[in-house]
Amino acid sequence: MQEVKAFLEHNAHEYEDFGAYSEERCDYPTFAINAAGAIAAGRCDMGIFICGTGIGMSIAANKIPKIRAAVCNDCYSAEMARAHNNANVLALGSRVVGQGLALKIVSEFLSRGFDGGRHEHRVDMINNLDAEGIS
């Protein structure tokens, strides 16, 4: 969705584009891993990942430590992903949401902060999985 890039530029959001640059078939995990790696390394604060449904990108991204990716197909989910889960990746499905709704979801995600408070403990539990895993 080139409209998302235009929205980011229009609203003076700095971004790094990790591709894909054509409509040809590609392996989305490669793009998700590269972009999520930049977030995990602190080179980027958050990401917007777009594929057909957003699901594959979010699954791949969530394999990277320090990433909390959420698929959001509506504004309320985007708001709660940030407010309650401190999500740092928004995954969108270009075959699921239209251009207008996608831009509203992106706007909501980028404008909302983390509420902290009672949610902090839960996010810490999720983050601890990066180091501890489960047994």
The first five atom37 places (N, CA, C, CB, O) and aatype in JSON, in Angstrom:
{
  "aatype": [12, 5, 6, 19, 11, 0, 13, 10, 6, 8, 2, 0, 8, 6, 18, 6, 3, 13, 7, 0, 18, 15, 6, 6, 1, 4, 3, 18, 14, 16, 13, 0, 9, 2, 0, 0, 7, 0, 9, 0, 0, 7, 1, 4, 3, 12, 7, 9, 13, 9, 4, 7, 16, 7, 9, 7, 12, 15, 9, 0, 0, 2, 11, 9, 14, 11, 9, 1, 0, 0, 19, 4, 2, 3, 4, 18, 15, 0, 6, 12, 0, 1, 0, 8, 2, 2, 0, 2, 19, 10, 0, 10, 7, 15, 1, 19, 19, 7, 5, 7, 10, 0, 10, 11, 9, 19, 15, 6, 13, 10, 15, 1, 7, 13, 3, 7, 7, 1, 8, 6, 8, 1, 19, 3, 12, 9, 2, 2, 10, 3, 0, 6, 7, 9, 15],
  "atom_mask": [
    [1, 1, 1, 1, 1],
    [1, 1, 1, 1, 1],
    [1, 1, 1, 1, 1],
    [1, 1, 1, 1, 1],
    [1, 1, 1, 1, 1],
    [1, 1, 1, 1, 1],
    [1, 1, 1, 1, 1],
    [1, 1, 1, 1, 1],
    [1, 1, 1, 1, 1],
    [1, 1, 1, 1, 1],
    [1, 1, 1, 1, 1],
    [1, 1, 1, 1, 1],
    [1, 1, 1, 1, 1],
    [1, 1, 1, 1, 1],
    [1, 1, 1, 1, 1],
    [1, 1, 1, 1, 1],
    [1, 1, 1, 1, 1],
    [1, 1, 1, 1, 1],
    [1, 1, 1, 0, 1],
    [1, 1, 1, 1, 1],
    [1, 1, 1, 1, 1],
    [1, 1, 1, 1, 1],
    [1, 1, 1, 1, 1],
    [1, 1, 1, 1, 1],
    [1, 1, 1, 1, 1],
    [1, 1, 1, 1, 1],
    [1, 1, 1, 1, 1],
    [1, 1, 1, 1, 1],
    [1, 1, 1, 1, 1],
    [1, 1, 1, 1, 1],
    [1, 1, 1, 1, 1],
    [1, 1, 1, 1, 1],
    [1, 1, 1, 1, 1],
    [1, 1, 1, 1, 1],
    [1, 1, 1, 1, 1],
    [1, 1, 1, 1, 1],
    [1, 1, 1, 0, 1],
    [1, 1, 1, 1, 1],
    [1, 1, 1, 1, 1],
    [1, 1, 1, 1, 1],
    [1, 1, 1, 1, 1],
    [1, 1, 1, 0, 1],
    [1, 1, 1, 1, 1],
    [1, 1, 1, 1, 1],
    [1, 1, 1, 1, 1],
    [1, 1, 1, 1, 1],
    [1, 1, 1, 0, 1],
    [1, 1, 1, 1, 1],
    [1, 1, 1, 1, 1],
    [1, 1, 1, 1, 1],
    [1, 1, 1, 1, 1],
    [1, 1, 1, 0, 1],
    [1, 1, 1, 1, 1],
    [1, 1, 1, 0, 1],
    [1, 1, 1, 1, 1],
    [1, 1, 1, 0, 1],
    [1, 1, 1, 1, 1],
    [1, 1, 1, 1, 1],
    [1, 1, 1, 1, 1],
    [1, 1, 1, 1, 1],
    [1, 1, 1, 1, 1],
    [1, 1, 1, 1, 1],
    [1, 1, 1, 1, 1],
    [1, 1, 1, 1, 1],
    [1, 1, 1, 1, 1],
    [1, 1, 1, 1, 1],
    [1, 1, 1, 1, 1],
    [1, 1, 1, 1, 1],
    [1, 1, 1, 1, 1],
    [1, 1, 1, 1, 1],
    [1, 1, 1, 1, 1],
    [1, 1, 1, 1, 1],
    [1, 1, 1, 1, 1],
    [1, 1, 1, 1, 1],
    [1, 1, 1, 1, 1],
    [1, 1, 1, 1, 1],
    [1, 1, 1, 1, 1],
    [1, 1, 1, 1, 1],
    [1, 1, 1, 1, 1],
    [1, 1, 1, 1, 1],
    [1, 1, 1, 1, 1],
    [1, 1, 1, 1, 1],
    [1, 1, 1, 1, 1],
    [1, 1, 1, 1, 1],
    [1, 1, 1, 1, 1],
    [1, 1, 1, 1, 1],
    [1, 1, 1, 1, 1],
    [1, 1, 1, 1, 1],
    [1, 1, 1, 1, 1],
    [1, 1, 1, 1, 1],
    [1, 1, 1, 1, 1],
    [1, 1, 1, 1, 1],
    [1, 1, 1, 0, 1],
    [1, 1, 1, 1, 1],
    [1, 1, 1, 1, 1],
    [1, 1, 1, 1, 1],
    [1, 1, 1, 1, 1],
    [1, 1, 1, 0, 1],
    [1, 1, 1, 1, 1],
    [1, 1, 1, 0, 1],
    [1, 1, 1, 1, 1],
    [1, 1, 1, 1, 1],
    [1, 1, 1, 1, 1],
    [1, 1, 1, 1, 1],
    [1, 1, 1, 1, 1],
    [1, 1, 1, 1, 1],
    [1, 1, 1, 1, 1],
    [1, 1, 1, 1, 1],
    [1, 1, 1, 1, 1],
    [1, 1, 1, 1, 1],
    [1, 1, 1, 1, 1],
    [1, 1, 1, 1, 1],
    [1, 1, 1, 0, 1],
    [1, 1, 1, 1, 1],
    [1, 1, 1, 1, 1],
    [1, 1, 1, 0, 1],
    [1, 1, 1, 0, 1],
    [1, 1, 1, 1, 1],
    [1, 1, 1, 1, 1],
    [1, 1, 1, 1, 1],
    [1, 1, 1, 1, 1],
    [1, 1, 1, 1, 1],
    [1, 1, 1, 1, 1],
    [1, 1, 1, 1, 1],
    [1, 1, 1, 1, 1],
    [1, 1, 1, 1, 1],
    [1, 1, 1, 1, 1],
    [1, 1, 1, 1, 1],
    [1, 1, 1, 1, 1],
    [1, 1, 1, 1, 1],
    [1, 1, 1, 1, 1],
    [1, 1, 1, 1, 1],
    [1, 1, 1, 0, 1],
    [1, 1, 1, 1, 1],
    [1, 1, 1, 1, 1]
  ],
  "atom_positions": [
    [[0.84, -1.19, 0.0], [0.0, 0.0, 0.0], [0.88, 1.24, 0.0], [-0.95, 0.0, 1.22], [1.38, 1.67, 1.04]],
    [[1.05, 1.79, -1.14], [1.84, 3.01, -1.28], [1.19, 4.18, -0.53], [2.01, 3.37, -2.75], [1.87, 5.14, -0.18]],
    [[-0.11, 4.09, -0.29], [-0.82, 5.15, 0.43], [-0.3, 5.3, 1.85], [-2.32, 4.86, 0.44], [-0.3, 6.4, 2.4]],
    [[0.13, 4.21, 2.46], [0.68, 4.27, 3.82], [1.97, 5.07, 3.82], [0.92, 2.85, 4.39], [2.18, 5.91, 4.7]],
    [[2.82, 4.84, 2.85], [4.06, 5.62, 2.73], [3.75, 7.09, 2.54], [4.92, 5.1, 1.57], [4.38, 7.95, 3.16]],
    [[2.8, 7.4, 1.68], [2.4, 8.79, 1.44], [1.87, 9.42, 2.72], [1.35, 8.87, 0.33], [2.16, 10.58, 3.01]],
    [[1.08, 8.66, 3.48], [0.54, 9.15, 4.77], [1.68, 9.47, 5.73], [-0.41, 8.09, 5.39], [1.67, 10.51, 6.38]],
    [[2.66, 8.58, 5.82], [3.8, 8.79, 6.72], [4.58, 10.04, 6.32], [4.72, 7.57, 6.72], [4.95, 10.85, 7.17]],
    [[4.82, 10.2, 5.04], [5.54, 11.37, 4.55], [4.76, 12.65, 4.81], [5.83, 11.23, 3.06], [5.32, 13.64, 5.27]],
    [[3.46, 12.62, 4.52], [2.61, 13.79, 4.71], [2.56, 14.22, 6.17], [1.2, 13.51, 4.22], [2.45, 15.41, 6.46]],
    [[2.64, 13.26, 7.08], [2.56, 13.56, 8.5], [3.94, 13.62, 9.17], [1.71, 12.52, 9.2], [4.04, 13.56, 10.39]],
    [[4.98, 13.73, 8.36], [6.36, 13.92, 8.82], [6.85, 12.8, 9.74], [6.48, 15.24, 9.55], [7.61, 13.05, 10.67]],
    [[6.42, 11.57, 9.46], [6.94, 10.41, 10.19], [8.15, 9.89, 9.42], [5.84, 9.29, 10.34], [8.07, 9.6, 8.23]],
    [[9.27, 9.76, 10.11], [10.44, 9.16, 9.48], [10.2, 7.66, 9.39], [11.75, 9.48, 10.28], [9.61, 7.06, 10.28]],
    [[10.67, 7.07, 8.3], [10.51, 5.62, 8.14], [11.62, 5.07, 7.28], [9.14, 5.28, 7.54], [12.27, 5.79, 6.52]],
    [[11.82, 3.78, 7.41], [12.73, 3.05, 6.55], [11.91, 1.98, 5.83], [13.92, 2.42, 7.36], [11.17, 1.23, 6.48]],
    [[12.02, 1.91, 4.54], [11.24, 0.97, 3.74], [12.07, -0.29, 3.52], [10.82, 1.61, 2.38], [13.15, -0.23, 2.93]],
    [[11.57, -1.42, 3.98], [12.27, -2.7, 3.86], [11.76, -3.53, 2.67], [12.12, -3.49, 5.15], [12.11, -4.71, 2.55]],
    [[10.94, -2.93, 1.79], [10.44, -3.65, 0.61], [9.15, -4.37, 0.95], [0.0, 0.0, 0.0], [8.67, -4.26, 2.08]],
    [[8.62, -5.05, 0.07], [8.99, -5.47, -1.28], [8.7, -4.35, -2.27], [8.24, -6.77, -1.68], [7.85, -3.48, -2.03]],
    [[9.41, -4.38, -3.37], [9.31, -3.3, -4.33], [8.63, -3.7, -5.62], [10.67, -2.76, -4.62], [8.66, -2.93, -6.59]],
    [[8.04, -4.86, -5.67], [7.3, -5.28, -6.87], [6.07, -6.06, -6.43], [8.2, -6.13, -7.82], [5.92, -6.42, -5.26]],
    [[5.22, -6.31, -7.37], [3.99, -7.07, -7.13], [4.22, -8.58, -7.29], [2.89, -6.61, -8.08], [3.3, -9.37, -7.1]],
    [[5.44, -8.97, -7.65], [5.74, -10.38, -7.85], [5.73, -11.14, -6.53], [7.09, -10.55, -8.55], [5.95, -10.56, -5.46]],
    [[5.47, -12.43, -6.62], [5.48, -13.3, -5.45], [6.81, -13.16, -4.71], [5.23, -14.77, -5.86], [7.87, -13.11, -5.33]],
    [[6.73, -13.12, -3.4], [7.95, -13.03, -2.59], [7.73, -13.79, -1.29], [8.35, -11.54, -2.31], [6.61, -14.18, -0.96]],
    [[8.8, -14.0, -0.56], [8.73, -14.69, 0.72], [8.66, -13.65, 1.84], [9.95, -15.64, 0.91], [9.68, -13.09, 2.23]],
    [[7.45, -13.41, 2.35], [7.24, -12.37, 3.35], [8.07, -12.53, 4.62], [5.8, -12.34, 3.71], [8.41, -11.51, 5.23]],
    [[8.43, -13.76, 5.05], [9.24, -13.84, 6.28], [10.56, -13.08, 6.17], [9.52, -15.29, 6.62], [11.03, -12.53, 7.17]],
    [[11.15, -13.05, 4.99], [12.41, -12.32, 4.81], [12.24, -10.85, 5.15], [12.93, -12.47, 3.38], [13.07, -10.27, 5.85]],
    [[11.18, -10.25, 4.67], [10.93, -8.83, 4.92], [10.57, -8.59, 6.38], [9.81, -8.31, 4.0], [11.02, -7.62, 6.98]],
    [[9.76, -9.46, 6.95], [9.37, -9.33, 8.35], [10.59, -9.44, 9.27], [8.33, -10.39, 8.73], [10.74, -8.66, 10.21]],
    [[11.45, -10.4, 8.98], [12.64, -10.61, 9.81], [13.58, -9.41, 9.72], [13.37, -11.9, 9.39], [14.11, -8.96, 10.74]],
    [[13.81, -8.9, 8.51], [14.7, -7.74, 8.35], [14.16, -6.51, 9.08], [14.89, -7.43, 6.88], [14.91, -5.83, 9.78]],
    [[12.89, -6.23, 8.91], [12.31, -5.05, 9.54], [12.21, -5.23, 11.06], [10.92, -4.76, 8.95], [12.52, -4.3, 11.81]],
    [[11.78, -6.39, 11.5], [11.69, -6.65, 12.95], [13.07, -6.6, 13.59], [11.03, -8.02, 13.22], [13.22, -6.14, 14.72]],
    [[14.08, -7.07, 12.88], [15.44, -7.01, 13.38], [15.89, -5.58, 13.6], [0.0, 0.0, 0.0], [16.61, -5.29, 14.56]],
    [[15.49, -4.67, 12.72], [15.83, -3.26, 12.88], [15.17, -2.66, 14.1], [15.43, -2.47, 11.63], [15.75, -1.81, 14.78]],
    [[13.95, -3.1, 14.39], [13.25, -2.62, 15.59], [13.91, -3.2, 16.83], [11.74, -3.01, 15.54], [14.19, -2.47, 17.78]],
    [[14.17, -4.49, 16.83], [14.8, -5.15, 17.98], [16.17, -4.55, 18.29], [14.93, -6.65, 17.71], [16.56, -4.47, 19.45]],
    [[16.89, -4.14, 17.25], [18.22, -3.56, 17.44], [18.17, -2.08, 17.84], [19.03, -3.7, 16.15], [19.2, -1.49, 18.16]],
    [[16.98, -1.5, 17.83], [16.83, -0.1, 18.22], [17.03, 0.89, 17.09], [0.0, 0.0, 0.0], [17.05, 2.1, 17.33]],
    [[17.18, 0.4, 15.87], [17.34, 1.28, 14.72], [16.03, 1.95, 14.34], [17.89, 0.49, 13.54], [16.02, 3.06, 13.81]],
    [[14.95, 1.28, 14.61], [13.59, 1.81, 14.37], [12.78, 1.63, 15.65], [12.9, 1.08, 13.15], [13.02, 0.69, 16.42]],
    [[11.84, 2.52, 15.88], [11.0, 2.43, 17.08], [9.85, 1.46, 16.92], [10.46, 3.8, 17.44], [9.52, 0.71, 17.84]],
    [[9.23, 1.46, 15.75], [8.09, 0.59, 15.48], [8.0, 0.34, 14.0], [6.79, 1.2, 16.01], [8.71, 0.94, 13.2]],
    [[7.09, -0.58, 13.64], [6.97, -0.92, 12.24], [5.53, -1.11, 11.81], [0.0, 0.0, 0.0], [4.65, -1.38, 12.61]],
    [[5.33, -0.95, 10.52], [4.06, -1.23, 9.87], [4.36, -2.26, 8.8], [3.37, 0.08, 9.27], [5.06, -1.97, 7.83]],
    [[3.85, -3.45, 8.97], [4.11, -4.56, 8.06], [2.83, -4.86, 7.29], [4.61, -5.83, 8.84], [1.75, -4.95, 7.88]],
    [[2.95, -5.0, 5.99], [1.78, -5.23, 5.15], [2.01, -6.45, 4.28], [1.47, -3.99, 4.29], [3.02, -6.55, 3.57]],
    [[1.07, -7.38, 4.33], [1.05, -8.5, 3.4], [-0.42, -8.74, 3.04], [1.71, -9.8, 4.03], [-1.25, -7.87, 3.28]],
    [[-0.73, -9.88, 2.48], [-2.11, -10.13, 2.06], [-3.11, -10.05, 3.21], [0.0, 0.0, 0.0], [-4.14, -9.39, 3.09]],
    [[-2.79, -10.71, 4.32], [-3.7, -10.7, 5.47], [-3.09, -10.04, 6.71], [-4.12, -12.12, 5.81], [-3.81, -9.69, 7.64]],
    [[-1.79, -9.86, 6.72], [-1.09, -9.36, 7.91], [-0.7, -10.47, 8.86], [0.0, 0.0, 0.0], [0.15, -10.28, 9.73]],
    [[-1.29, -11.63, 8.69], [-1.07, -12.74, 9.62], [0.34, -13.31, 9.5], [-2.1, -13.84, 9.39], [1.03, -13.46, 10.5]],
    [[0.75, -13.62, 8.3], [2.07, -14.2, 8.1], [3.18, -13.28, 8.58], [0.0, 0.0, 0.0], [4.13, -13.73, 9.22]],
    [[3.06, -12.0, 8.27], [4.08, -11.04, 8.71], [4.12, -10.97, 10.23], [3.78, -9.64, 8.13], [5.21, -10.91, 10.82]],
    [[2.96, -11.0, 10.88], [2.95, -10.9, 12.34], [3.53, -12.16, 12.98], [1.52, -10.67, 12.85], [4.23, -12.07, 13.99]],
    [[3.26, -13.32, 12.41], [3.81, -14.56, 12.95], [5.33, -14.54, 12.84], [3.23, -15.79, 12.21], [6.02, -14.85, 13.81]],
    [[5.84, -14.17, 11.68], [7.29, -14.1, 11.5], [7.91, -13.06, 12.42], [7.63, -13.78, 10.03], [8.93, -13.33, 13.06]],
    [[7.32, -11.89, 12.51], [7.87, -10.81, 13.34], [7.9, -11.2, 14.81], [7.04, -9.53, 13.16], [8.86, -10.9, 15.52]],
    [[6.85, -11.88, 15.27], [6.78, -12.24, 16.69], [7.79, -13.31, 17.09], [5.4, -12.73, 17.01], [7.94, -13.6, 18.28]],
    [[8.48, -13.88, 16.13], [9.57, -14.82, 16.44], [10.84, -14.08, 16.86], [9.86, -15.72, 15.23], [11.76, -14.69, 17.42]],
    [[10.9, -12.79, 16.59], [12.08, -11.99, 16.89], [11.95, -11.42, 18.3], [12.26, -10.84, 15.85], [10.94, -10.79, 18.61]],
    [[12.96, -11.64, 19.17], [12.89, -11.07, 20.52], [12.65, -9.55, 20.47], [14.19, -11.37, 21.29], [13.14, -8.86, 19.58]],
    [[11.9, -9.07, 21.44], [11.56, -7.65, 21.63], [10.45, -7.17, 20.7], [12.77, -6.8, 21.41], [10.1, -5.99, 20.73]],
    [[9.88, -8.06, 19.89], [8.82, -7.66, 18.98], [7.47, -8.1, 19.52], [9.05, -8.25, 17.57], [7.3, -9.23, 19.97]],
    [[6.53, -7.17, 19.47], [5.14, -7.44, 19.83], [4.29, -6.95, 18.65], [4.72, -6.73, 21.2], [3.89, -5.79, 18.6]],
    [[4.04, -7.86, 17.71], [3.3, -7.52, 16.5], [1.83, -7.88, 16.67], [3.9, -8.25, 15.27], [1.49, -8.92, 17.23]],
    [[0.97, -7.0, 16.17], [-0.47, -7.22, 16.26], [-1.1, -7.01, 14.89], [-1.11, -6.28, 17.3], [-0.84, -6.0, 14.23]],
    [[-1.92, -7.96, 14.47], [-2.72, -7.79, 13.26], [-3.94, -6.97, 13.66], [-3.13, -9.18, 12.63], [-4.67, -7.33, 14.58]],
    [[-4.15, -5.87, 12.97], [-5.29, -5.01, 13.28], [-6.08, -4.72, 12.02], [-4.82, -3.68, 13.93], [-5.56, -4.2, 11.04]],
    [[-7.35, -5.09, 12.07], [-8.24, -4.85, 10.94], [-9.28, -3.78, 11.25], [-8.94, -6.14, 10.55], [-10.2, -3.54, 10.47]],
    [[-9.13, -3.13, 12.41], [-10.04, -2.07, 12.8], [-9.29, -1.11, 13.73], [-11.31, -2.65, 13.49], [-8.25, -1.46, 14.28]],
    [[-9.83, 0.07, 13.91], [-9.17, 1.11, 14.7], [-9.1, 0.76, 16.18], [-9.91, 2.43, 14.53], [-8.11, 1.06, 16.85]],
    [[-10.14, 0.13, 16.71], [-10.14, -0.21, 18.13], [-9.02, -1.21, 18.46], [-11.5, -0.8, 18.53], [-8.35, -1.08, 19.48]],
    [[-8.82, -2.19, 17.6], [-7.73, -3.15, 17.82], [-6.38, -2.45, 17.79], [-7.77, -4.27, 16.76], [-5.5, -2.77, 18.59]],
    [[-6.21, -1.5, 16.88], [-4.95, -0.75, 16.82], [-4.74, 0.06, 18.09], [-4.94, 0.18, 15.59], [-3.63, 0.1, 18.62]],
    [[-5.79, 0.68, 18.57], [-5.71, 1.45, 19.81], [-5.32, 0.55, 20.98], [-7.05, 2.16, 20.1], [-4.43, 0.89, 21.76]],
    [[-5.98, -0.58, 21.12], [-5.72, -1.48, 22.24], [-4.36, -2.18, 22.11], [-6.82, -2.52, 22.34], [-3.71, -2.46, 23.12]],
    [[-3.94, -2.46, 20.89], [-2.62, -3.07, 20.7], [-1.53, -2.18, 21.28], [-2.35, -3.33, 19.2], [-0.59, -2.66, 21.9]],
    [[-1.67, -0.88, 21.09], [-0.7, 0.07, 21.64], [-0.96, 0.31, 23.13], [-0.76, 1.41, 20.88], [-0.03, 0.22, 23.94]],
    [[-2.19, 0.6, 23.5], [-2.52, 1.01, 24.87], [-2.31, -0.11, 25.89], [-3.95, 1.47, 24.93], [-1.79, 0.15, 26.97]],
    [[-2.69, -1.32, 25.56], [-2.64, -2.42, 26.53], [-1.48, -3.38, 26.31], [-3.92, -3.18, 26.48], [-1.0, -4.0, 27.26]],
    [[-1.02, -3.52, 25.06], [0.02, -4.51, 24.77], [1.35, -3.9, 24.37], [-0.45, -5.42, 23.67], [2.33, -4.61, 24.16]],
    [[1.4, -2.58, 24.29], [2.61, -1.87, 23.87], [3.18, -2.47, 22.59], [3.67, -1.91, 24.99], [4.4, -2.63, 22.45]],
    [[2.29, -2.81, 21.66], [2.72, -3.38, 20.38], [3.65, -2.41, 19.67], [1.5, -3.71, 19.49], [3.42, -1.2, 19.66]],
    [[4.71, -2.96, 19.09], [5.64, -2.11, 18.35], [5.62, -2.42, 16.85], [7.04, -2.27, 18.88], [6.38, -1.83, 16.08]],
    [[4.75, -3.32, 16.45], [4.55, -3.62, 15.04], [3.06, -3.73, 14.76], [5.28, -4.93, 14.63], [2.33, -4.46, 15.44]],
    [[2.61, -3.0, 13.76], [1.25, -3.09, 13.25], [1.31, -3.92, 11.97], [0.62, -1.67, 12.99], [2.06, -3.58, 11.05]],
    [[0.55, -4.99, 11.91], [0.47, -5.81, 10.71], [-0.9, -5.59, 10.06], [0.69, -7.33, 11.04], [-1.94, -5.73, 10.7]],
    [[-0.86, -5.25, 8.8], [-2.09, -4.98, 8.04], [-2.22, -5.95, 6.88], [-2.1, -3.53, 7.53], [-1.22, -6.39, 6.3]],
    [[-3.44, -6.29, 6.56], [-3.72, -7.13, 5.4], [-4.26, -6.31, 4.25], [0.0, 0.0, 0.0], [-5.35, -5.75, 4.34]],
    [[-3.5, -6.22, 3.18], [-3.93, -5.41, 2.04], [-5.16, -6.01, 1.34], [-2.8, -5.27, 1.04], [-5.86, -5.31, 0.62]],
    [[-5.4, -7.31, 1.56], [-6.58, -7.95, 0.98], [-7.76, -7.96, 1.96], [-6.25, -9.38, 0.55], [-8.84, -8.45, 1.65]],
    [[-7.52, -7.4, 3.15], [-8.54, -7.43, 4.2], [-9.14, -6.05, 4.44], [-7.95, -7.96, 5.5], [-10.36, -5.91, 4.56]],
    [[-8.28, -5.02, 4.5], [-8.76, -3.66, 4.76], [-8.5, -2.79, 3.54], [-8.08, -3.06, 6.01], [-7.49, -2.94, 2.85]],
    [[-9.41, -1.9, 3.29], [-9.25, -0.97, 2.18], [-8.32, 0.18, 2.54], [0.0, 0.0, 0.0], [-7.92, 0.32, 3.7]],
    [[-8.0, 0.98, 1.56], [-7.06, 2.06, 1.73], [-7.49, 3.05, 2.82], [-6.88, 2.79, 0.42], [-6.68, 3.4, 3.68]],
    [[-8.72, 3.49, 2.79], [-9.19, 4.48, 3.77], [-9.1, 3.96, 5.19], [0.0, 0.0, 0.0], [-8.62, 4.65, 6.08]],
    [[-9.57, 2.74, 5.4], [-9.52, 2.15, 6.73], [-8.08, 1.89, 7.16], [-10.32, 0.84, 6.77], [-7.73, 2.11, 8.32]],
    [[-7.26, 1.45, 6.24], [-5.84, 1.2, 6.57], [-5.19, 2.47, 7.11], [-5.07, 0.68, 5.33], [-4.44, 2.41, 8.08]],
    [[-5.46, 3.59, 6.48], [-4.86, 4.85, 6.93], [-5.37, 5.27, 8.3], [-5.14, 5.96, 5.91], [-4.62, 5.81, 9.1]],
    [[-6.63, 5.01, 8.57], [-7.18, 5.31, 9.9], [-6.55, 4.4, 10.96], [-8.72, 5.13, 9.91], [-6.25, 4.86, 12.07]],
    [[-6.34, 3.14, 10.63], [-5.71, 2.19, 11.55], [-4.27, 2.62, 11.83], [-5.75, 0.75, 10.97], [-3.84, 2.63, 12.98]],
    [[-3.53, 2.97, 10.79], [-2.16, 3.43, 10.96], [-2.12, 4.67, 11.84], [-1.51, 3.72, 9.59], [-1.29, 4.77, 12.74]],
    [[-3.0, 5.61, 11.58], [-3.05, 6.84, 12.37], [-3.32, 6.54, 13.84], [-4.14, 7.78, 11.82], [-2.66, 7.1, 14.72]],
    [[-4.26, 5.67, 14.11], [-4.59, 5.3, 15.49], [-3.4, 4.64, 16.16], [-5.8, 4.35, 15.52], [-3.07, 4.97, 17.29]],
    [[-2.76, 3.71, 15.47], [-1.62, 2.98, 16.02], [-0.47, 3.94, 16.35], [-1.15, 1.91, 15.03], [0.12, 3.83, 17.42]],
    [[-0.17, 4.85, 15.45], [0.96, 5.75, 15.66], [0.68, 6.84, 16.69], [1.34, 6.39, 14.36], [1.61, 7.35, 17.33]],
    [[-0.58, 7.2, 16.85], [-0.89, 8.3, 17.78], [-1.14, 7.83, 19.21], [-2.12, 9.05, 17.29], [-1.15, 8.65, 20.13]],
    [[-1.32, 6.56, 19.41], [-1.65, 6.02, 20.73], [-0.39, 5.57, 21.45], [-2.63, 4.85, 20.62], [0.48, 4.95, 20.85]],
    [[-0.3, 5.88, 22.72], [0.81, 5.43, 23.54], [0.4, 4.26, 24.41], [0.0, 0.0, 0.0], [-0.76, 3.84, 24.42]],
    [[1.36, 3.74, 25.13], [1.15, 2.63, 26.06], [0.6, 3.17, 27.37], [2.47, 1.83, 26.29], [1.14, 4.14, 27.91]],
    [[-0.45, 2.56, 27.9], [-1.06, 3.0, 29.15], [-0.23, 2.63, 30.38], [-2.44, 2.41, 29.28], [-0.34, 3.28, 31.42]],
    [[0.59, 1.59, 30.26], [1.36, 1.15, 31.43], [0.43, 0.65, 32.52], [0.0, 0.0, 0.0], [-0.53, -0.07, 32.24]],
    [[0.72, 1.02, 33.77], [-0.13, 0.61, 34.88], [-0.29, -0.89, 34.96], [0.0, 0.0, 0.0], [0.69, -1.63, 34.93]],
    [[-1.54, -1.35, 35.06], [-1.81, -2.78, 35.22], [-1.35, -3.59, 34.01], [-3.29, -3.0, 35.45], [-1.18, -4.81, 34.11]],
    [[-1.16, -2.94, 32.89], [-0.74, -3.64, 31.67], [0.77, -3.88, 31.64], [-1.15, -2.84, 30.45], [1.25, -4.77, 30.94]],
    [[1.51, -3.09, 32.4], [2.98, -3.2, 32.41], [3.43, -4.6, 32.81], [3.58, -2.17, 33.37], [4.33, -5.17, 32.18]],
    [[2.83, -5.15, 33.84], [3.2, -6.49, 34.32], [2.99, -7.54, 33.23], [2.39, -6.85, 35.57], [3.81, -8.44, 33.06]],
    [[1.89, -7.43, 32.52], [1.58, -8.4, 31.47], [2.56, -8.3, 30.31], [0.15, -8.21, 30.98], [3.01, -9.32, 29.78]],
    [[2.88, -7.09, 29.91], [3.86, -6.9, 28.83], [5.22, -7.41, 29.28], [3.95, -5.4, 28.42], [5.95, -8.0, 28.49]],
    [[5.57, -7.18, 30.55], [6.83, -7.72, 31.08], [6.84, -9.24, 31.0], [7.03, -7.26, 32.54], [7.87, -9.84, 30.68]],
    [[5.72, -9.86, 31.29], [5.63, -11.32, 31.2], [5.91, -11.78, 29.77], [4.24, -11.82, 31.66], [6.62, -12.76, 29.55]],
    [[5.35, -11.08, 28.81], [5.57, -11.41, 27.4], [7.03, -11.2, 27.04], [4.65, -10.56, 26.49], [7.65, -12.04, 26.39]],
    [[7.58, -10.06, 27.45], [8.98, -9.75, 27.15], [9.93, -10.76, 27.77], [9.33, -8.35, 27.63], [10.97, -11.08, 27.18]],
    [[9.6, -11.27, 28.94], [10.46, -12.25, 29.61], [10.55, -13.56, 28.83], [9.94, -12.51, 31.01], [11.51, -14.32, 29.0]],
    [[9.57, -13.84, 28.0], [9.63, -15.05, 27.16], [10.8, -14.99, 26.2], [8.32, -15.22, 26.38], [11.34, -16.02, 25.8]],
    [[11.2, -13.78, 25.82], [12.34, -13.63, 24.91], [13.6, -14.22, 25.52], [12.56, -12.15, 24.58], [14.37, -14.89, 24.83]],
    [[13.81, -13.99, 26.81], [15.02, -14.45, 27.48], [14.87, -15.84, 28.06], [15.42, -13.48, 28.56], [15.79, -16.66, 28.0]],
    [[13.71, -16.11, 28.64], [13.51, -17.34, 29.39], [12.92, -18.47, 28.56], [12.63, -17.08, 30.57], [13.2, -19.64, 28.82]],
    [[12.11, -18.13, 27.59], [11.37, -19.16, 26.86], [10.39, -19.84, 27.8], [0.0, 0.0, 0.0], [10.08, -19.32, 28.87]],
    [[9.9, -20.98, 27.4], [9.02, -21.76, 28.28], [9.53, -23.19, 28.3], [7.53, -21.71, 27.79], [10.13, -23.68, 27.35]],
    [[9.27, -23.84, 29.42], [9.7, -25.23, 29.52], [8.57, -26.13, 29.95], [10.86, -25.36, 30.5], [8.76, -27.34, 30.09]]
  ]
}
